Amino acid sequence: MTYEESLKRLEEIVLKLESGEASLEESIELFREGSSLAADCKKTLEDAKLRVKTISEEQNG
């Protein structure tokens, strides 16, 4: 799943949880999925930041 797909799914989860329409069990499962997606997105952003920093340092000598 791409970063953009993960972010979109995370937004869907937040909307569903905020709506209050999910059962307790469904809410727990959505929260678990959302937590995992948030961690994946954070790691992707950290990796991108490191790559940009490396590229910048290489170009600046």
N, CA, C and O atoms as a CHARMM CRD file, in Angstrom:
* protein
*
  244
    1    1 MET  N      0.84700  -1.17500   0.00000 PROA 1      0.00000
    2    1 MET  CA     0.00000   0.00000   0.00000 PROA 1      0.00000
    3    1 MET  C      0.89700   1.24400   0.00000 PROA 1      0.00000
    4    1 MET  O      1.85100   1.33400   0.77200 PROA 1      0.00000
    5    2 THR  N      0.58000   2.17800  -0.86000 PROA 2      0.00000
    6    2 THR  CA     1.36800   3.40700  -0.93400 PROA 2      0.00000
    7    2 THR  C      1.04100   4.30700   0.25900 PROA 2      0.00000
    8    2 THR  O      0.06100   4.09200   0.97300 PROA 2      0.00000
    9    3 TYR  N      1.88000   5.31200   0.45300 PROA 3      0.00000
   10    3 TYR  CA     1.64800   6.28900   1.52000 PROA 3      0.00000
   11    3 TYR  C      0.28100   6.95000   1.33900 PROA 3      0.00000
   12    3 TYR  O     -0.48000   7.10700   2.29400 PROA 3      0.00000
   13    4 GLU  N     -0.00900   7.32700   0.11600 PROA 4      0.00000
   14    4 GLU  CA    -1.27000   8.01500  -0.16600 PROA 4      0.00000
   15    4 GLU  C     -2.46900   7.11400   0.11800 PROA 4      0.00000
   16    4 GLU  O     -3.47200   7.57000   0.66700 PROA 4      0.00000
   17    5 GLU  N     -2.37000   5.83900  -0.25500 PROA 5      0.00000
   18    5 GLU  CA    -3.45200   4.89000   0.01100 PROA 5      0.00000
   19    5 GLU  C     -3.63400   4.68600   1.51300 PROA 5      0.00000
   20    5 GLU  O     -4.75800   4.63100   2.01200 PROA 5      0.00000
   21    6 SER  N     -2.51700   4.57600   2.22300 PROA 6      0.00000
   22    6 SER  CA    -2.58100   4.40600   3.67700 PROA 6      0.00000
   23    6 SER  C     -3.22100   5.62200   4.33500 PROA 6      0.00000
   24    6 SER  O     -4.04700   5.47800   5.23600 PROA 6      0.00000
   25    7 LEU  N     -2.85100   6.79700   3.89600 PROA 7      0.00000
   26    7 LEU  CA    -3.39900   8.02300   4.46000 PROA 7      0.00000
   27    7 LEU  C     -4.90000   8.12200   4.18600 PROA 7      0.00000
   28    7 LEU  O     -5.66700   8.52500   5.06100 PROA 7      0.00000
   29    8 LYS  N     -5.31600   7.75700   2.98500 PROA 8      0.00000
   30    8 LYS  CA    -6.73500   7.78500   2.63900 PROA 8      0.00000
   31    8 LYS  C     -7.51500   6.81100   3.51600 PROA 8      0.00000
   32    8 LYS  O     -8.58600   7.14900   4.02100 PROA 8      0.00000
   33    9 ARG  N     -6.98700   5.61000   3.69600 PROA 9      0.00000
   34    9 ARG  CA    -7.65800   4.61600   4.54100 PROA 9      0.00000
   35    9 ARG  C     -7.72300   5.10800   5.98200 PROA 9      0.00000
   36    9 ARG  O     -8.73600   4.92900   6.65900 PROA 9      0.00000
   37   10 LEU  N     -6.65300   5.72300   6.44600 PROA 10     0.00000
   38   10 LEU  CA    -6.62600   6.25600   7.80000 PROA 10     0.00000
   39   10 LEU  C     -7.70900   7.33200   7.97200 PROA 10     0.00000
   40   10 LEU  O     -8.38100   7.37700   9.00200 PROA 10     0.00000
   41   11 GLU  N     -7.87000   8.17300   6.99000 PROA 11     0.00000
   42   11 GLU  CA    -8.92300   9.19900   7.03800 PROA 11     0.00000
   43   11 GLU  C    -10.31300   8.55800   7.08300 PROA 11     0.00000
   44   11 GLU  O    -11.19500   9.03100   7.79900 PROA 11     0.00000
   45   12 GLU  N    -10.50500   7.48400   6.31700 PROA 12     0.00000
   46   12 GLU  CA   -11.77900   6.76900   6.32900 PROA 12     0.00000
   47   12 GLU  C    -12.06200   6.19300   7.71400 PROA 12     0.00000
   48   12 GLU  O    -13.18800   6.25300   8.20600 PROA 12     0.00000
   49   13 ILE  N    -11.03300   5.64000   8.32900 PROA 13     0.00000
   50   13 ILE  CA   -11.17400   5.05400   9.66100 PROA 13     0.00000
   51   13 ILE  C    -11.56200   6.12800  10.67400 PROA 13     0.00000
   52   13 ILE  O    -12.46500   5.92500  11.48500 PROA 13     0.00000
   53   14 VAL  N    -10.88600   7.25600  10.62500 PROA 14     0.00000
   54   14 VAL  CA   -11.17800   8.34900  11.55800 PROA 14     0.00000
   55   14 VAL  C    -12.63400   8.80000  11.40700 PROA 14     0.00000
   56   14 VAL  O    -13.33800   8.98900  12.39900 PROA 14     0.00000
   57   15 LEU  N    -13.07400   8.96800  10.17000 PROA 15     0.00000
   58   15 LEU  CA   -14.46000   9.39200   9.94400 PROA 15     0.00000
   59   15 LEU  C    -15.45200   8.37800  10.49400 PROA 15     0.00000
   60   15 LEU  O    -16.45500   8.75300  11.10100 PROA 15     0.00000
   61   16 LYS  N    -15.17800   7.10800  10.28700 PROA 16     0.00000
   62   16 LYS  CA   -16.07700   6.05200  10.77400 PROA 16     0.00000
   63   16 LYS  C    -16.10600   6.04700  12.29800 PROA 16     0.00000
   64   16 LYS  O    -17.17400   5.93100  12.89800 PROA 16     0.00000
   65   17 LEU  N    -14.93100   6.17400  12.92800 PROA 17     0.00000
   66   17 LEU  CA   -14.89400   6.18700  14.38600 PROA 17     0.00000
   67   17 LEU  C    -15.58700   7.42700  14.94600 PROA 17     0.00000
   68   17 LEU  O    -16.30000   7.34400  15.94700 PROA 17     0.00000
   69   18 GLU  N    -15.38000   8.56900  14.30600 PROA 18     0.00000
   70   18 GLU  CA   -16.00200   9.80900  14.78500 PROA 18     0.00000
   71   18 GLU  C    -17.51700   9.80500  14.60800 PROA 18     0.00000
   72   18 GLU  O    -18.23200  10.48900  15.33900 PROA 18     0.00000
   73   19 SER  N    -18.00100   9.04100  13.64600 PROA 19     0.00000
   74   19 SER  CA   -19.44300   9.00200  13.39200 PROA 19     0.00000
   75   19 SER  C    -20.20400   8.30700  14.51800 PROA 19     0.00000
   76   19 SER  O    -21.39100   8.56200  14.72200 PROA 19     0.00000
   77   20 GLY  N    -19.51800   7.43000  15.24700 PROA 20     0.00000
   78   20 GLY  CA   -20.16300   6.70400  16.33100 PROA 20     0.00000
   79   20 GLY  C    -21.03800   5.56500  15.85600 PROA 20     0.00000
   80   20 GLY  O    -21.76100   4.97600  16.65900 PROA 20     0.00000
   81   21 GLU  N    -20.99500   5.23700  14.57500 PROA 21     0.00000
   82   21 GLU  CA   -21.85200   4.19500  14.01600 PROA 21     0.00000
   83   21 GLU  C    -21.28600   2.78900  14.16300 PROA 21     0.00000
   84   21 GLU  O    -22.01900   1.81200  14.01200 PROA 21     0.00000
   85   22 ALA  N    -20.00200   2.67100  14.45400 PROA 22     0.00000
   86   22 ALA  CA   -19.37400   1.35900  14.55600 PROA 22     0.00000
   87   22 ALA  C    -19.67000   0.74100  15.91800 PROA 22     0.00000
   88   22 ALA  O    -19.78000   1.43700  16.92700 PROA 22     0.00000
   89   23 SER  N    -19.79700  -0.58300  15.91900 PROA 23     0.00000
   90   23 SER  CA   -19.96400  -1.29200  17.18700 PROA 23     0.00000
   91   23 SER  C    -18.65300  -1.22100  17.97000 PROA 23     0.00000
   92   23 SER  O    -17.62700  -0.78800  17.44300 PROA 23     0.00000
   93   24 LEU  N    -18.69600  -1.64200  19.21100 PROA 24     0.00000
   94   24 LEU  CA   -17.48900  -1.62900  20.03700 PROA 24     0.00000
   95   24 LEU  C    -16.40200  -2.49700  19.41100 PROA 24     0.00000
   96   24 LEU  O    -15.25100  -2.07200  19.30800 PROA 24     0.00000
   97   25 GLU  N    -16.75800  -3.69600  18.99600 PROA 25     0.00000
   98   25 GLU  CA   -15.77100  -4.60000  18.39300 PROA 25     0.00000
   99   25 GLU  C    -15.20000  -4.02800  17.10000 PROA 25     0.00000
  100   25 GLU  O    -13.99600  -4.09900  16.85800 PROA 25     0.00000
  101   26 GLU  N    -16.07000  -3.46700  16.28000 PROA 26     0.00000
  102   26 GLU  CA   -15.60900  -2.86100  15.03000 PROA 26     0.00000
  103   26 GLU  C    -14.71400  -1.65400  15.31700 PROA 26     0.00000
  104   26 GLU  O    -13.71100  -1.44100  14.63600 PROA 26     0.00000
  105   27 SER  N    -15.08200  -0.87700  16.31700 PROA 27     0.00000
  106   27 SER  CA   -14.26900   0.28100  16.69800 PROA 27     0.00000
  107   27 SER  C    -12.87600  -0.13500  17.14600 PROA 27     0.00000
  108   27 SER  O    -11.88400   0.50100  16.79200 PROA 27     0.00000
  109   28 ILE  N    -12.81200  -1.19700  17.92000 PROA 28     0.00000
  110   28 ILE  CA   -11.51400  -1.69000  18.38200 PROA 28     0.00000
  111   28 ILE  C    -10.67200  -2.14200  17.19400 PROA 28     0.00000
  112   28 ILE  O     -9.48100  -1.84000  17.12700 PROA 28     0.00000
  113   29 GLU  N    -11.28100  -2.85900  16.26500 PROA 29     0.00000
  114   29 GLU  CA   -10.54800  -3.32500  15.08900 PROA 29     0.00000
  115   29 GLU  C    -10.11100  -2.14700  14.21700 PROA 29     0.00000
  116   29 GLU  O     -8.99100  -2.13800  13.70600 PROA 29     0.00000
  117   30 LEU  N    -10.97700  -1.16800  14.04600 PROA 30     0.00000
  118   30 LEU  CA   -10.61900   0.02600  13.27500 PROA 30     0.00000
  119   30 LEU  C     -9.48400   0.78300  13.95300 PROA 30     0.00000
  120   30 LEU  O     -8.57700   1.27800  13.28400 PROA 30     0.00000
  121   31 PHE  N     -9.53100   0.87500  15.27300 PROA 31     0.00000
  122   31 PHE  CA    -8.46900   1.55100  16.00700 PROA 31     0.00000
  123   31 PHE  C     -7.13800   0.82200  15.82000 PROA 31     0.00000
  124   31 PHE  O     -6.10000   1.45700  15.63900 PROA 31     0.00000
  125   32 ARG  N     -7.17100  -0.50600  15.86400 PROA 32     0.00000
  126   32 ARG  CA    -5.96000  -1.30200  15.65100 PROA 32     0.00000
  127   32 ARG  C     -5.40500  -1.05400  14.25900 PROA 32     0.00000
  128   32 ARG  O     -4.20900  -0.81300  14.09300 PROA 32     0.00000
  129   33 GLU  N     -6.27700  -1.11200  13.25600 PROA 33     0.00000
  130   33 GLU  CA    -5.84300  -0.88000  11.87700 PROA 33     0.00000
  131   33 GLU  C     -5.30300   0.54100  11.71600 PROA 33     0.00000
  132   33 GLU  O     -4.27200   0.74900  11.07700 PROA 33     0.00000
  133   34 GLY  N     -6.00000   1.50900  12.29400 PROA 34     0.00000
  134   34 GLY  CA    -5.56600   2.89500  12.20100 PROA 34     0.00000
  135   34 GLY  C     -4.21500   3.12700  12.85900 PROA 34     0.00000
  136   34 GLY  O     -3.38000   3.85900  12.32800 PROA 34     0.00000
  137   35 SER  N     -3.99900   2.51100  14.00300 PROA 35     0.00000
  138   35 SER  CA    -2.71100   2.64200  14.69400 PROA 35     0.00000
  139   35 SER  C     -1.57800   2.08800  13.84900 PROA 35     0.00000
  140   35 SER  O     -0.50000   2.67600  13.77500 PROA 35     0.00000
  141   36 SER  N     -1.82700   0.96500  13.22100 PROA 36     0.00000
  142   36 SER  CA    -0.82500   0.34500  12.35700 PROA 36     0.00000
  143   36 SER  C     -0.54200   1.22200  11.13300 PROA 36     0.00000
  144   36 SER  O      0.61400   1.41700  10.75700 PROA 36     0.00000
  145   37 LEU  N     -1.58600   1.74100  10.52600 PROA 37     0.00000
  146   37 LEU  CA    -1.41900   2.61500   9.36800 PROA 37     0.00000
  147   37 LEU  C     -0.67400   3.89600   9.74100 PROA 37     0.00000
  148   37 LEU  O      0.18100   4.36200   8.98600 PROA 37     0.00000
  149   38 ALA  N     -0.99400   4.45900  10.89100 PROA 38     0.00000
  150   38 ALA  CA    -0.32800   5.68000  11.33800 PROA 38     0.00000
  151   38 ALA  C      1.16800   5.41900  11.54400 PROA 38     0.00000
  152   38 ALA  O      1.99900   6.25000  11.17900 PROA 38     0.00000
  153   39 ALA  N      1.50500   4.28100  12.12000 PROA 39     0.00000
  154   39 ALA  CA     2.91400   3.93200  12.31900 PROA 39     0.00000
  155   39 ALA  C      3.62000   3.75600  10.97700 PROA 39     0.00000
  156   39 ALA  O      4.75200   4.20600  10.80400 PROA 39     0.00000
  157   40 ASP  N      2.95100   3.10400  10.03300 PROA 40     0.00000
  158   40 ASP  CA     3.52600   2.92500   8.69500 PROA 40     0.00000
  159   40 ASP  C      3.75300   4.26800   8.00400 PROA 40     0.00000
  160   40 ASP  O      4.79400   4.48200   7.38400 PROA 40     0.00000
  161   41 CYS  N      2.77900   5.17100   8.11100 PROA 41     0.00000
  162   41 CYS  CA     2.91300   6.49200   7.49200 PROA 41     0.00000
  163   41 CYS  C      4.06200   7.27000   8.12700 PROA 41     0.00000
  164   41 CYS  O      4.83000   7.93000   7.42700 PROA 41     0.00000
  165   42 LYS  N      4.17700   7.19500   9.42900 PROA 42     0.00000
  166   42 LYS  CA     5.25800   7.88700  10.12900 PROA 42     0.00000
  167   42 LYS  C      6.61000   7.37800   9.66100 PROA 42     0.00000
  168   42 LYS  O      7.52000   8.16600   9.40400 PROA 42     0.00000
  169   43 LYS  N      6.74300   6.06200   9.54900 PROA 43     0.00000
  170   43 LYS  CA     8.00900   5.47900   9.09700 PROA 43     0.00000
  171   43 LYS  C      8.31700   5.90300   7.66700 PROA 43     0.00000
  172   43 LYS  O      9.46200   6.22400   7.34900 PROA 43     0.00000
  173   44 THR  N      7.31600   5.90600   6.81100 PROA 44     0.00000
  174   44 THR  CA     7.50900   6.32200   5.42400 PROA 44     0.00000
  175   44 THR  C      8.00400   7.76300   5.36300 PROA 44     0.00000
  176   44 THR  O      8.91800   8.07300   4.60000 PROA 44     0.00000
  177   45 LEU  N      7.40400   8.64500   6.16400 PROA 45     0.00000
  178   45 LEU  CA     7.82900  10.04400   6.18100 PROA 45     0.00000
  179   45 LEU  C      9.24600  10.20800   6.73200 PROA 45     0.00000
  180   45 LEU  O     10.02800  11.01000   6.22200 PROA 45     0.00000
  181   46 GLU  N      9.56800   9.44500   7.77200 PROA 46     0.00000
  182   46 GLU  CA    10.92200   9.50500   8.33100 PROA 46     0.00000
  183   46 GLU  C     11.95600   9.03500   7.30900 PROA 46     0.00000
  184   46 GLU  O     13.02400   9.63300   7.17400 PROA 46     0.00000
  185   47 ASP  N     11.62600   7.95300   6.58900 PROA 47     0.00000
  186   47 ASP  CA    12.52700   7.44300   5.54900 PROA 47     0.00000
  187   47 ASP  C     12.70900   8.47100   4.43900 PROA 47     0.00000
  188   47 ASP  O     13.82300   8.67100   3.95400 PROA 47     0.00000
  189   48 ALA  N     11.62600   9.11900   4.03600 PROA 48     0.00000
  190   48 ALA  CA    11.70600  10.14200   2.98100 PROA 48     0.00000
  191   48 ALA  C     12.55400  11.31800   3.43700 PROA 48     0.00000
  192   48 ALA  O     13.36400  11.84100   2.67100 PROA 48     0.00000
  193   49 LYS  N     12.36900  11.72900   4.67600 PROA 49     0.00000
  194   49 LYS  CA    13.15800  12.83600   5.21900 PROA 49     0.00000
  195   49 LYS  C     14.64500  12.50200   5.19900 PROA 49     0.00000
  196   49 LYS  O     15.46900  13.34400   4.84200 PROA 49     0.00000
  197   50 LEU  N     14.98400  11.28200   5.57900 PROA 50     0.00000
  198   50 LEU  CA    16.38000  10.85300   5.57600 PROA 50     0.00000
  199   50 LEU  C     16.94500  10.82600   4.15700 PROA 50     0.00000
  200   50 LEU  O     18.08400  11.23300   3.93200 PROA 50     0.00000
  201   51 ARG  N     16.15000  10.34700   3.20600 PROA 51     0.00000
  202   51 ARG  CA    16.60900  10.31900   1.81700 PROA 51     0.00000
  203   51 ARG  C     16.85600  11.72100   1.28000 PROA 51     0.00000
  204   51 ARG  O     17.85100  11.96100   0.59500 PROA 51     0.00000
  205   52 VAL  N     15.94500  12.65600   1.59300 PROA 52     0.00000
  206   52 VAL  CA    16.11000  14.04300   1.14400 PROA 52     0.00000
  207   52 VAL  C     17.35600  14.65300   1.78000 PROA 52     0.00000
  208   52 VAL  O     18.11600  15.35400   1.11200 PROA 52     0.00000
  209   53 LYS  N     17.56300  14.39000   3.05400 PROA 53     0.00000
  210   53 LYS  CA    18.74800  14.90500   3.74900 PROA 53     0.00000
  211   53 LYS  C     20.02300  14.36000   3.10700 PROA 53     0.00000
  212   53 LYS  O     20.97800  15.10600   2.89100 PROA 53     0.00000
  213   54 THR  N     20.03900  13.07100   2.80600 PROA 54     0.00000
  214   54 THR  CA    21.20100  12.44700   2.17300 PROA 54     0.00000
  215   54 THR  C     21.47800  13.05900   0.81000 PROA 54     0.00000
  216   54 THR  O     22.62800  13.35600   0.48800 PROA 54     0.00000
  217   55 ILE  N     20.44100  13.25000   0.00900 PROA 55     0.00000
  218   55 ILE  CA    20.59300  13.84500  -1.31500 PROA 55     0.00000
  219   55 ILE  C     21.13600  15.26700  -1.18700 PROA 55     0.00000
  220   55 ILE  O     22.04700  15.65600  -1.91800 PROA 55     0.00000
  221   56 SER  N     20.58200  16.03000  -0.27000 PROA 56     0.00000
  222   56 SER  CA    21.02900  17.41200  -0.06700 PROA 56     0.00000
  223   56 SER  C     22.50000  17.46700   0.33900 PROA 56     0.00000
  224   56 SER  O     23.25900  18.29800  -0.15900 PROA 56     0.00000
  225   57 GLU  N     22.89000  16.58400   1.23800 PROA 57     0.00000
  226   57 GLU  CA    24.29200  16.55200   1.68100 PROA 57     0.00000
  227   57 GLU  C     25.21700  16.15300   0.55800 PROA 57     0.00000
  228   57 GLU  O     26.32200  16.68700   0.45900 PROA 57     0.00000
  229   58 GLU  N     24.80200  15.22800  -0.29600 PROA 58     0.00000
  230   58 GLU  CA    25.62700  14.80900  -1.43800 PROA 58     0.00000
  231   58 GLU  C     25.81300  15.95400  -2.41700 PROA 58     0.00000
  232   58 GLU  O     26.90200  16.14700  -2.95600 PROA 58     0.00000
  233   59 GLN  N     24.74400  16.71700  -2.64900 PROA 59     0.00000
  234   59 GLN  CA    24.82400  17.81600  -3.60200 PROA 59     0.00000
  235   59 GLN  C     25.60400  19.00600  -3.06500 PROA 59     0.00000
  236   59 GLN  O     26.18500  19.77400  -3.83200 PROA 59     0.00000
  237   60 ASN  N     25.61400  19.15500  -1.76500 PROA 60     0.00000
  238   60 ASN  CA    26.31000  20.29700  -1.15000 PROA 60     0.00000
  239   60 ASN  C     27.74700  19.94600  -0.76200 PROA 60     0.00000
  240   60 ASN  O     28.48800  20.77500  -0.23300 PROA 60     0.00000
  241   61 GLY  N     28.11200  18.71500  -1.03600 PROA 61     0.00000
  242   61 GLY  CA    29.49000  18.30000  -0.89700 PROA 61     0.00000
  243   61 GLY  C     29.99000  17.97000   0.42200 PROA 61     0.00000
  244   61 GLY  O     31.15900  17.61500   0.56700 PROA 61     0.00000
